Amino acid sequence: MWIIAGSTGSSLENDVWSSANGNFWIQQQTSAPFSARSEHSSVVFDGGIWVIAGYTATGSQLTNDVWYSFDGISWDNKTQTANFSKRQSHSSVVFNNKIWVIGGDLGPGKGYANDVWYSE
């Protein structure tokens, strides 16, 4: 199991934790290279962990970046600007050998997305 970034209530984080049993947790990364964030999504796909979009601490804004790691420690940026618009509170799933990004909050005054995107 993995916990990747999120909000402590008073600040956003970009730490990474793993657990084999949900009881004992190991901090794999104290400060991953992606910006601290919340309201993002994560999936496991093609042997890696993927972090997709969300609300970032960098300028307190939404993003549409995509990051991946094969070990939870070393992270690489797949793209800083995915084809889908910047968003938070979206869903991401793996189905039919693709990552799917579904809907989400587009930010103040912009409403909610009802779109569906995929990547192989």
N, CA, C and O atoms as CSV, one atom per row, in Angstrom:
chain,resi,resn,atom,element,x,y,z
A,1,MET,N,N,0.838,-1.164,0.000
A,1,MET,CA,C,0.000,0.000,0.000
A,1,MET,C,C,0.890,1.236,0.000
A,1,MET,O,O,2.007,1.221,0.517
A,2,TRP,N,N,0.372,2.296,-0.587
A,2,TRP,CA,C,1.142,3.534,-0.697
A,2,TRP,C,C,0.307,4.729,-0.277
A,2,TRP,O,O,-0.890,4.785,-0.556
A,3,ILE,N,N,0.932,5.679,0.389
A,3,ILE,CA,C,0.367,7.005,0.626
A,3,ILE,C,C,1.315,7.966,-0.064
A,3,ILE,O,O,2.513,7.988,0.220
A,4,ILE,N,N,0.767,8.765,-0.976
A,4,ILE,CA,C,1.593,9.656,-1.772
A,4,ILE,C,C,1.044,11.069,-1.648
A,4,ILE,O,O,-0.063,11.364,-2.097
A,5,ALA,N,N,1.841,11.935,-1.031
A,5,ALA,CA,C,1.496,13.348,-0.870
A,5,ALA,C,C,0.160,13.512,-0.152
A,5,ALA,O,O,-0.380,12.551,0.395
A,6,GLY,N,N,-0.364,14.723,-0.158
A,6,GLY,CA,C,-1.644,15.014,0.467
A,6,GLY,C,C,-1.565,16.193,1.410
A,6,GLY,O,O,-0.550,16.887,1.476
A,7,SER,N,N,-2.633,16.413,2.133
A,7,SER,CA,C,-2.752,17.558,3.023
A,7,SER,C,C,-2.734,17.101,4.480
A,7,SER,O,O,-3.346,16.095,4.838
A,8,THR,N,N,-2.024,17.854,5.306
A,8,THR,CA,C,-2.023,17.597,6.752
A,8,THR,C,C,-3.092,18.444,7.431
A,8,THR,O,O,-3.270,18.357,8.645
A,9,GLY,N,N,-3.792,19.248,6.671
A,9,GLY,CA,C,-4.765,20.180,7.204
A,9,GLY,C,C,-4.218,21.597,7.212
A,9,GLY,O,O,-4.947,22.554,6.951
A,10,SER,N,N,-2.934,21.727,7.511
A,10,SER,CA,C,-2.321,23.056,7.521
A,10,SER,C,C,-1.303,23.244,6.398
A,10,SER,O,O,-0.900,24.371,6.111
A,11,SER,N,N,-0.887,22.162,5.768
A,11,SER,CA,C,0.082,22.276,4.670
A,11,SER,C,C,-0.068,21.105,3.709
A,11,SER,O,O,-0.638,20.067,4.048
A,12,LEU,N,N,0.453,21.295,2.512
A,12,LEU,CA,C,0.482,20.225,1.519
A,12,LEU,C,C,1.825,19.526,1.601
A,12,LEU,O,O,2.831,20.139,1.960
A,13,GLU,N,N,1.841,18.246,1.270
A,13,GLU,CA,C,3.049,17.432,1.372
A,13,GLU,C,C,3.393,16.798,0.033
A,13,GLU,O,O,2.546,16.697,-0.855
A,14,ASN,N,N,4.654,16.371,-0.102
A,14,ASN,CA,C,5.076,15.573,-1.258
A,14,ASN,C,C,5.933,14.398,-0.776
A,14,ASN,O,O,6.915,14.017,-1.414
A,15,ASP,N,N,5.535,13.844,0.360
A,15,ASP,CA,C,6.211,12.674,0.896
A,15,ASP,C,C,5.573,11.395,0.365
A,15,ASP,O,O,4.460,11.420,-0.160
A,16,VAL,N,N,6.286,10.278,0.503
A,16,VAL,CA,C,5.811,8.991,0.002
A,16,VAL,C,C,6.043,7.931,1.075
A,16,VAL,O,O,7.148,7.801,1.603
A,17,TRP,N,N,4.999,7.181,1.391
A,17,TRP,CA,C,5.052,6.129,2.412
A,17,TRP,C,C,4.564,4.815,1.814
A,17,TRP,O,O,3.734,4.808,0.905
A,18,SER,N,N,5.090,3.698,2.332
A,18,SER,CA,C,4.609,2.386,1.900
A,18,SER,C,C,4.413,1.479,3.107
A,18,SER,O,O,5.023,1.668,4.159
A,19,SER,N,N,3.549,0.493,2.924
A,19,SER,CA,C,3.294,-0.481,3.976
A,19,SER,C,C,2.916,-1.817,3.358
A,19,SER,O,O,2.175,-1.874,2.377
A,20,ALA,N,N,3.431,-2.880,3.937
A,20,ALA,CA,C,3.075,-4.223,3.483
A,20,ALA,C,C,1.814,-4.731,4.186
A,20,ALA,O,O,1.152,-5.649,3.701
A,21,ASN,N,N,1.485,-4.121,5.346
A,21,ASN,CA,C,0.361,-4.639,6.128
A,21,ASN,C,C,-0.617,-3.581,6.626
A,21,ASN,O,O,-1.618,-3.928,7.254
A,22,GLY,N,N,-0.358,-2.303,6.364
A,22,GLY,CA,C,-1.237,-1.229,6.804
A,22,GLY,C,C,-1.022,-0.821,8.249
A,22,GLY,O,O,-1.605,0.160,8.711
A,23,ASN,N,N,-0.190,-1.562,8.969
A,23,ASN,CA,C,0.091,-1.269,10.370
A,23,ASN,C,C,1.453,-0.593,10.534
A,23,ASN,O,O,1.580,0.371,11.289
A,24,PHE,N,N,2.456,-1.088,9.842
A,24,PHE,CA,C,3.810,-0.556,9.911
A,24,PHE,C,C,4.117,0.167,8.607
A,24,PHE,O,O,4.019,-0.426,7.533
A,25,TRP,N,N,4.493,1.457,8.691
A,25,TRP,CA,C,4.724,2.283,7.504
A,25,TRP,C,C,6.178,2.710,7.417
A,25,TRP,O,O,6.805,3.017,8.431
A,26,ILE,N,N,6.714,2.728,6.194
A,26,ILE,CA,C,8.095,3.153,5.927
A,26,ILE,C,C,8.042,4.392,5.038
A,26,ILE,O,O,7.381,4.388,3.999
A,27,GLN,N,N,8.738,5.451,5.448
A,27,GLN,CA,C,8.806,6.642,4.614
A,27,GLN,C,C,9.855,6.420,3.530
A,27,GLN,O,O,11.051,6.337,3.813
A,28,GLN,N,N,9.394,6.324,2.288
A,28,GLN,CA,C,10.272,6.078,1.143
A,28,GLN,C,C,10.904,7.356,0.623
A,28,GLN,O,O,12.016,7.336,0.095
A,29,GLN,N,N,10.192,8.472,0.774
A,29,GLN,CA,C,10.666,9.752,0.238
A,29,GLN,C,C,10.127,10.869,1.130
A,29,GLN,O,O,8.924,10.935,1.382
A,30,THR,N,N,10.998,11.734,1.600
A,30,THR,CA,C,10.554,12.859,2.426
A,30,THR,C,C,10.124,14.044,1.581
A,30,THR,O,O,9.290,14.847,2.001
A,31,SER,N,N,10.696,14.151,0.388
A,31,SER,CA,C,10.378,15.272,-0.490
A,31,SER,C,C,10.569,14.846,-1.949
A,31,SER,O,O,11.632,15.051,-2.536
A,32,ALA,N,N,9.530,14.257,-2.514
A,32,ALA,CA,C,9.588,13.829,-3.918
A,32,ALA,C,C,9.745,15.054,-4.816
A,32,ALA,O,O,9.396,16.160,-4.405
A,33,PRO,N,N,10.264,14.880,-6.034
A,33,PRO,CA,C,10.505,16.035,-6.908
A,33,PRO,C,C,9.238,16.713,-7.438
A,33,PRO,O,O,9.301,17.844,-7.918
A,34,PHE,N,N,8.080,16.029,-7.355
A,34,PHE,CA,C,6.853,16.714,-7.762
A,34,PHE,C,C,6.432,17.674,-6.648
A,34,PHE,O,O,6.748,17.457,-5.479
A,35,SER,N,N,5.724,18.728,-7.021
A,35,SER,CA,C,5.324,19.731,-6.038
A,35,SER,C,C,4.363,19.116,-5.016
A,35,SER,O,O,3.595,18.206,-5.329
A,36,ALA,N,N,4.427,19.640,-3.787
A,36,ALA,CA,C,3.490,19.207,-2.748
A,36,ALA,C,C,2.078,19.408,-3.275
A,36,ALA,O,O,1.785,20.396,-3.949
A,37,ARG,N,N,1.190,18.435,-2.950
A,37,ARG,CA,C,-0.143,18.480,-3.554
A,37,ARG,C,C,-1.171,17.704,-2.767
A,37,ARG,O,O,-0.845,16.893,-1.900
A,38,SER,N,N,-2.415,17.972,-3.089
A,38,SER,CA,C,-3.547,17.198,-2.588
A,38,SER,C,C,-4.568,17.080,-3.718
A,38,SER,O,O,-4.397,17.681,-4.779
A,39,GLU,N,N,-5.604,16.323,-3.494
A,39,GLU,CA,C,-6.688,16.157,-4.472
A,39,GLU,C,C,-6.197,15.617,-5.813
A,39,GLU,O,O,-6.836,15.840,-6.841
A,40,HIS,N,N,-5.056,14.902,-5.807
A,40,HIS,CA,C,-4.518,14.262,-7.006
A,40,HIS,C,C,-5.047,12.824,-7.055
A,40,HIS,O,O,-5.827,12.414,-6.196
A,41,SER,N,N,-4.626,12.083,-8.040
A,41,SER,CA,C,-4.946,10.660,-8.085
A,41,SER,C,C,-3.666,9.877,-8.330
A,41,SER,O,O,-2.684,10.406,-8.851
A,42,SER,N,N,-3.695,8.614,-7.945
A,42,SER,CA,C,-2.550,7.723,-8.142
A,42,SER,C,C,-3.050,6.360,-8.587
A,42,SER,O,O,-4.095,5.892,-8.136
A,43,VAL,N,N,-2.299,5.732,-9.472
A,43,VAL,CA,C,-2.605,4.376,-9.917
A,43,VAL,C,C,-1.299,3.600,-10.054
A,43,VAL,O,O,-0.217,4.184,-10.113
A,44,VAL,N,N,-1.418,2.292,-10.102
A,44,VAL,CA,C,-0.286,1.428,-10.437
A,44,VAL,C,C,-0.538,0.925,-11.853
A,44,VAL,O,O,-1.597,0.374,-12.154
A,45,PHE,N,N,0.462,1.127,-12.720
A,45,PHE,CA,C,0.311,0.775,-14.124
A,45,PHE,C,C,1.672,0.453,-14.712
A,45,PHE,O,O,2.643,1.166,-14.459
A,46,ASP,N,N,1.750,-0.598,-15.482
A,46,ASP,CA,C,2.964,-0.965,-16.216
A,46,ASP,C,C,4.194,-1.044,-15.302
A,46,ASP,O,O,5.290,-0.628,-15.678
A,47,GLY,N,N,3.991,-1.583,-14.103
A,47,GLY,CA,C,5.089,-1.778,-13.165
A,47,GLY,C,C,5.479,-0.546,-12.375
A,47,GLY,O,O,6.432,-0.592,-11.597
A,48,GLY,N,N,4.759,0.561,-12.558
A,48,GLY,CA,C,5.097,1.796,-11.862
A,48,GLY,C,C,3.918,2.388,-11.111
A,48,GLY,O,O,2.768,1.997,-11.310
A,49,ILE,N,N,4.234,3.342,-10.242
A,49,ILE,CA,C,3.239,4.115,-9.516
A,49,ILE,C,C,3.134,5.454,-10.236
A,49,ILE,O,O,4.153,6.077,-10.534
A,50,TRP,N,N,1.923,5.898,-10.516
A,50,TRP,CA,C,1.702,7.130,-11.263
A,50,TRP,C,C,0.958,8.137,-10.400
A,50,TRP,O,O,-0.018,7.787,-9.737
A,51,VAL,N,N,1.415,9.390,-10.404
A,51,VAL,CA,C,0.763,10.494,-9.699
A,51,VAL,C,C,0.260,11.456,-10.766
A,51,VAL,O,O,1.018,11.897,-11.630
A,52,ILE,N,N,-1.037,11.778,-10.693
A,52,ILE,CA,C,-1.688,12.508,-11.779
A,52,ILE,C,C,-2.384,13.766,-11.261
A,52,ILE,O,O,-3.310,13.689,-10.453
A,53,ALA,N,N,-1.927,14.917,-11.735
A,53,ALA,CA,C,-2.558,16.226,-11.530
A,53,ALA,C,C,-2.790,16.546,-10.051
A,53,ALA,O,O,-2.113,15.992,-9.185
A,54,GLY,N,N,-3.736,17.431,-9.759
A,54,GLY,CA,C,-4.084,17.797,-8.401
A,54,GLY,C,C,-3.883,19.269,-8.098
A,54,GLY,O,O,-3.564,20.071,-8.976
A,55,TYR,N,N,-4.080,19.601,-6.828
A,55,TYR,CA,C,-3.918,20.959,-6.315
A,55,TYR,C,C,-2.529,21.050,-5.710
A,55,TYR,O,O,-2.189,20.267,-4.824
A,56,THR,N,N,-1.717,21.999,-6.178
A,56,THR,CA,C,-0.319,22.058,-5.757
A,56,THR,C,C,-0.033,23.240,-4.846
A,56,THR,O,O,-0.766,24.229,-4.825
A,57,ALA,N,N,1.035,23.110,-4.107
A,57,ALA,CA,C,1.500,24.188,-3.235
A,57,ALA,C,C,2.245,25.244,-4.034
A,57,ALA,O,O,2.437,26.363,-3.558
A,58,THR,N,N,2.662,24.902,-5.235
A,58,THR,CA,C,3.383,25.849,-6.091
A,58,THR,C,C,2.389,26.856,-6.643
A,58,THR,O,O,1.664,26.559,-7.593
A,59,GLY,N,N,2.352,28.032,-6.061
A,59,GLY,CA,C,1.425,29.057,-6.521
A,59,GLY,C,C,-0.022,28.750,-6.178
A,59,GLY,O,O,-0.929,29.407,-6.690
A,60,SER,N,N,-0.255,27.761,-5.319
A,60,SER,CA,C,-1.623,27.358,-4.948
A,60,SER,C,C,-2.516,27.252,-6.176
A,60,SER,O,O,-3.495,27.985,-6.318
A,61,GLN,N,N,-2.161,26.325,-7.058
A,61,GLN,CA,C,-2.884,26.200,-8.312
A,61,GLN,C,C,-3.092,24.736,-8.688
A,61,GLN,O,O,-2.495,23.830,-8.105
A,62,LEU,N,N,-3.942,24.537,-9.663
A,62,LEU,CA,C,-4.162,23.200,-10.201
A,62,LEU,C,C,-3.064,22.881,-11.203
A,62,LEU,O,O,-2.423,23.775,-11.756
A,63,THR,N,N,-2.863,21.591,-11.423
A,63,THR,CA,C,-1.854,21.160,-12.379
A,63,THR,C,C,-2.406,20.018,-13.221
A,63,THR,O,O,-3.420,19.410,-12.876
A,64,ASN,N,N,-1.738,19.739,-14.313
A,64,ASN,CA,C,-2.049,18.568,-15.133
A,64,ASN,C,C,-0.762,17.811,-15.459
A,64,ASN,O,O,-0.607,17.247,-16.543
A,65,ASP,N,N,0.157,17.815,-14.489
A,65,ASP,CA,C,1.398,17.063,-14.664
A,65,ASP,C,C,1.194,15.591,-14.308
A,65,ASP,O,O,0.242,15.229,-13.617
A,66,VAL,N,N,2.109,14.752,-14.797
A,66,VAL,CA,C,2.055,13.313,-14.540
A,66,VAL,C,C,3.462,12.837,-14.184
A,66,VAL,O,O,4.418,13.091,-14.916
A,67,TRP,N,N,3.575,12.141,-13.046
A,67,TRP,CA,C,4.848,11.628,-12.540
A,67,TRP,C,C,4.747,10.118,-12.364
A,67,TRP,O,O,3.653,9.582,-12.186
A,68,TYR,N,N,5.906,9.422,-12.413
A,68,TYR,CA,C,5.903,7.982,-12.182
A,68,TYR,C,C,7.177,7.544,-11.471
A,68,TYR,O,O,8.208,8.215,-11.514
A,69,SER,N,N,7.064,6.385,-10.812
A,69,SER,CA,C,8.196,5.799,-10.094
A,69,SER,C,C,8.055,4.285,-10.120
A,69,SER,O,O,6.945,3.753,-10.100
A,70,PHE,N,N,9.192,3.599,-10.166
A,70,PHE,CA,C,9.175,2.137,-10.095
A,70,PHE,C,C,9.491,1.625,-8.700
A,70,PHE,O,O,9.371,0.430,-8.428
A,71,ASP,N,N,9.898,2.542,-7.808
A,71,ASP,CA,C,10.247,2.109,-6.446
A,71,ASP,C,C,9.695,3.013,-5.345
A,71,ASP,O,O,9.874,2.712,-4.165
A,72,GLY,N,N,9.033,4.104,-5.698
A,72,GLY,CA,C,8.505,5.035,-4.714
A,72,GLY,C,C,9.545,6.006,-4.184
A,72,GLY,O,O,9.216,6.900,-3.404
A,73,ILE,N,N,10.792,5.843,-4.596
A,73,ILE,CA,C,11.882,6.695,-4.125
A,73,ILE,C,C,12.321,7.656,-5.233
A,73,ILE,O,O,12.365,8.869,-5.027
A,74,SER,N,N,12.641,7.114,-6.395
A,74,SER,CA,C,13.061,7.926,-7.546
A,74,SER,C,C,11.834,8.199,-8.419
A,74,SER,O,O,11.129,7.272,-8.816
A,75,TRP,N,N,11.587,9.463,-8.710
A,75,TRP,CA,C,10.416,9.871,-9.481
A,75,TRP,C,C,10.846,10.606,-10.738
A,75,TRP,O,O,11.800,11.385,-10.715
A,76,ASP,N,N,10.138,10.355,-11.840
A,76,ASP,CA,C,10.389,11.027,-13.108
A,76,ASP,C,C,9.118,11.703,-13.587
A,76,ASP,O,O,8.014,11.201,-13.375
A,77,ASN,N,N,9.284,12.838,-14.231
A,77,ASN,CA,C,8.164,13.581,-14.792
A,77,ASN,C,C,7.871,13.069,-16.199
A,77,ASN,O,O,8.689,13.233,-17.105
A,78,LYS,N,N,6.712,12.454,-16.381
A,78,LYS,CA,C,6.321,11.977,-17.714
A,78,LYS,C,C,5.914,13.159,-18.586
A,78,LYS,O,O,6.296,13.237,-19.754
A,79,THR,N,N,5.134,14.083,-18.012
A,79,THR,CA,C,4.780,15.307,-18.718
A,79,THR,C,C,4.411,16.384,-17.703
A,79,THR,O,O,3.819,16.097,-16.663
A,80,GLN,N,N,4.763,17.604,-18.014
A,80,GLN,CA,C,4.385,18.731,-17.166
A,80,GLN,C,C,3.006,19.253,-17.551
A,80,GLN,O,O,2.347,19.923,-16.756
A,81,THR,N,N,2.566,18.941,-18.782
A,81,THR,CA,C,1.270,19.411,-19.276
A,81,THR,C,C,0.586,18.310,-20.093
A,81,THR,O,O,0.755,18.230,-21.309
A,82,ALA,N,N,-0.179,17.474,-19.413
A,82,ALA,CA,C,-0.935,16.427,-20.104
A,82,ALA,C,C,-2.002,17.064,-20.998
A,82,ALA,O,O,-2.309,18.246,-20.848
A,83,ASN,N,N,-2.559,16.300,-21.911
A,83,ASN,CA,C,-3.570,16.809,-22.841
A,83,ASN,C,C,-4.847,17.257,-22.141
A,83,ASN,O,O,-5.540,18.150,-22.629
A,84,PHE,N,N,-5.165,16.645,-21.001
A,84,PHE,CA,C,-6.373,17.056,-20.280
A,84,PHE,C,C,-6.100,18.349,-19.513
A,84,PHE,O,O,-4.952,18.660,-19.193
A,85,SER,N,N,-7.156,19.094,-19.224
A,85,SER,CA,C,-7.011,20.380,-18.530
A,85,SER,C,C,-6.604,20.174,-17.072
A,85,SER,O,O,-6.786,19.094,-16.510
A,86,LYS,N,N,-6.055,21.221,-16.475
A,86,LYS,CA,C,-5.654,21.177,-15.067
A,86,LYS,C,C,-6.879,20.862,-14.216
A,86,LYS,O,O,-7.980,21.344,-14.477
A,87,ARG,N,N,-6.653,20.018,-13.165
A,87,ARG,CA,C,-7.797,19.584,-12.372
A,87,ARG,C,C,-7.383,19.014,-11.038
A,87,ARG,O,O,-6.216,18.701,-10.804
A,88,GLN,N,N,-8.376,18.886,-10.160
A,88,GLN,CA,C,-8.225,18.233,-8.868
A,88,GLN,C,C,-9.477,17.408,-8.617
A,88,GLN,O,O,-10.480,17.565,-9.314
A,89,SER,N,N,-9.421,16.534,-7.628
A,89,SER,CA,C,-10.579,15.715,-7.228
A,89,SER,C,C,-11.133,14.867,-8.369
A,89,SER,O,O,-12.330,14.584,-8.405
A,90,HIS,N,N,-10.286,14.468,-9.285
A,90,HIS,CA,C,-10.663,13.602,-10.393
A,90,HIS,C,C,-10.465,12.138,-9.973
A,90,HIS,O,O,-9.921,11.855,-8.906
A,91,SER,N,N,-10.903,11.246,-10.806
A,91,SER,CA,C,-10.667,9.816,-10.595
A,91,SER,C,C,-9.697,9.318,-11.655
A,91,SER,O,O,-9.694,9.797,-12.788
A,92,SER,N,N,-8.882,8.357,-11.271
A,92,SER,CA,C,-8.020,7.677,-12.232
A,92,SER,C,C,-8.089,6.185,-11.953
A,92,SER,O,O,-8.050,5.757,-10.800
A,93,VAL,N,N,-8.191,5.406,-13.003
A,93,VAL,CA,C,-8.244,3.954,-12.883
A,93,VAL,C,C,-7.409,3.341,-14.002
A,93,VAL,O,O,-7.100,3.993,-15.000
A,94,VAL,N,N,-7.054,2.086,-13.814
A,94,VAL,CA,C,-6.407,1.316,-14.866
A,94,VAL,C,C,-7.415,0.299,-15.357
A,94,VAL,O,O,-7.964,-0.474,-14.573
A,95,PHE,N,N,-7.657,0.302,-16.659
A,95,PHE,CA,C,-8.594,-0.620,-17.279
A,95,PHE,C,C,-8.161,-0.858,-18.711
A,95,PHE,O,O,-7.801,0.078,-19.424
A,96,ASN,N,N,-8.198,-2.107,-19.125
A,96,ASN,CA,C,-7.906,-2.468,-20.510
A,96,ASN,C,C,-6.523,-1.959,-20.951
A,96,ASN,O,O,-6.365,-1.446,-22.059
A,97,ASN,N,N,-5.525,-2.112,-20.062
A,97,ASN,CA,C,-4.139,-1.709,-20.329
A,97,ASN,C,C,-3.971,-0.225,-20.640
A,97,ASN,O,O,-3.118,0.156,-21.442
A,98,LYS,N,N,-4.786,0.607,-20.005
A,98,LYS,CA,C,-4.699,2.053,-20.161
A,98,LYS,C,C,-4.930,2.715,-18.797
A,98,LYS,O,O,-5.615,2.162,-17.937
A,99,ILE,N,N,-4.349,3.908,-18.614
A,99,ILE,CA,C,-4.691,4.754,-17.480
A,99,ILE,C,C,-5.817,5.672,-17.935
A,99,ILE,O,O,-5.719,6.325,-18.974
A,100,TRP,N,N,-6.876,5.715,-17.152
A,100,TRP,CA,C,-8.030,6.558,-17.457
A,100,TRP,C,C,-8.119,7.675,-16.422
A,100,TRP,O,O,-8.015,7.417,-15.223
A,101,VAL,N,N,-8.308,8.906,-16.870
A,101,VAL,CA,C,-8.530,10.066,-16.006
A,101,VAL,C,C,-9.955,10.544,-16.272
A,101,VAL,O,O,-10.338,10.795,-17.415
A,102,ILE,N,N,-10.739,10.666,-15.187
A,102,ILE,CA,C,-12.172,10.913,-15.332
A,102,ILE,C,C,-12.587,12.132,-14.511
A,102,ILE,O,O,-12.364,12.189,-13.302
A,103,GLY,N,N,-13.191,13.102,-15.186
A,103,GLY,CA,C,-13.809,14.246,-14.527
A,103,GLY,C,C,-12.881,15.053,-13.651
A,103,GLY,O,O,-11.673,15.108,-13.883
A,104,GLY,N,N,-13.464,15.685,-12.631
A,104,GLY,CA,C,-12.704,16.461,-11.670
A,104,GLY,C,C,-13.155,17.902,-11.572
A,104,GLY,O,O,-13.977,18.372,-12.358
A,105,ASP,N,N,-12.607,18.584,-10.604
A,105,ASP,CA,C,-12.878,19.997,-10.334
A,105,ASP,C,C,-11.865,20.832,-11.112
A,105,ASP,O,O,-10.658,20.645,-10.959
A,106,LEU,N,N,-12.348,21.744,-11.939
A,106,LEU,CA,C,-11.477,22.557,-12.785
A,106,LEU,C,C,-11.050,23.858,-12.118
A,106,LEU,O,O,-10.302,24.639,-12.706
A,107,GLY,N,N,-11.513,24.096,-10.913
A,107,GLY,CA,C,-11.103,25.295,-10.179
A,107,GLY,C,C,-12.232,26.292,-10.017
A,107,GLY,O,O,-13.298,26.144,-10.615
A,108,PRO,N,N,-11.991,27.307,-9.206
A,108,PRO,CA,C,-13.016,28.316,-8.918
A,108,PRO,C,C,-13.598,28.950,-10.179
A,108,PRO,O,O,-12.867,29.430,-11.045
A,109,GLY,N,N,-14.920,28.944,-10.263
A,109,GLY,CA,C,-15.608,29.548,-11.388
A,109,GLY,C,C,-15.586,28.750,-12.672
A,109,GLY,O,O,-16.196,29.158,-13.660
A,110,LYS,N,N,-14.888,27.608,-12.681
A,110,LYS,CA,C,-14.777,26.808,-13.906
A,110,LYS,C,C,-15.642,25.553,-13.876
A,110,LYS,O,O,-15.839,24.910,-14.907
A,111,GLY,N,N,-16.156,25.204,-12.706
A,111,GLY,CA,C,-17.040,24.055,-12.610
A,111,GLY,C,C,-16.318,22.721,-12.595
A,111,GLY,O,O,-15.146,22.628,-12.228
A,112,TYR,N,N,-17.044,21.693,-13.003
A,112,TYR,CA,C,-16.540,20.328,-12.965
A,112,TYR,C,C,-16.471,19.752,-14.368
A,112,TYR,O,O,-17.340,20.000,-15.204
A,113,ALA,N,N,-15.434,18.986,-14.606
A,113,ALA,CA,C,-15.264,18.325,-15.902
A,113,ALA,C,C,-16.109,17.062,-15.946
A,113,ALA,O,O,-16.239,16.364,-14.941
A,114,ASN,N,N,-16.674,16.771,-17.085
A,114,ASN,CA,C,-17.352,15.492,-17.288
A,114,ASN,C,C,-16.719,14.765,-18.459
A,114,ASN,O,O,-17.394,14.087,-19.234
A,115,ASP,N,N,-15.395,14.924,-18.570
A,115,ASP,CA,C,-14.646,14.318,-19.665
A,115,ASP,C,C,-13.928,13.043,-19.196
A,115,ASP,O,O,-13.796,12.784,-17.999
A,116,VAL,N,N,-13.476,12.268,-20.169
A,116,VAL,CA,C,-12.742,11.028,-19.917
A,116,VAL,C,C,-11.542,10.985,-20.856
A,116,VAL,O,O,-11.680,11.154,-22.067
A,117,TRP,N,N,-10.359,10.756,-20.278
A,117,TRP,CA,C,-9.120,10.688,-21.040
A,117,TRP,C,C,-8.420,9.355,-20.764
A,117,TRP,O,O,-8.602,8.771,-19.696
A,118,TYR,N,N,-7.630,8.879,-21.708
A,118,TYR,CA,C,-6.851,7.676,-21.453
A,118,TYR,C,C,-5.480,7.776,-22.089
A,118,TYR,O,O,-5.252,8.552,-23.017
A,119,SER,N,N,-4.571,6.966,-21.560
A,119,SER,CA,C,-3.215,6.886,-22.111
A,119,SER,C,C,-2.721,5.446,-22.032
A,119,SER,O,O,-2.958,4.748,-21.046
A,120,GLU,N,N,-2.050,5.024,-23.057
A,120,GLU,CA,C,-1.471,3.683,-23.066
A,120,GLU,C,C,-0.062,3.713,-22.527
A,120,GLU,O,O,0.594,2.674,-22.456
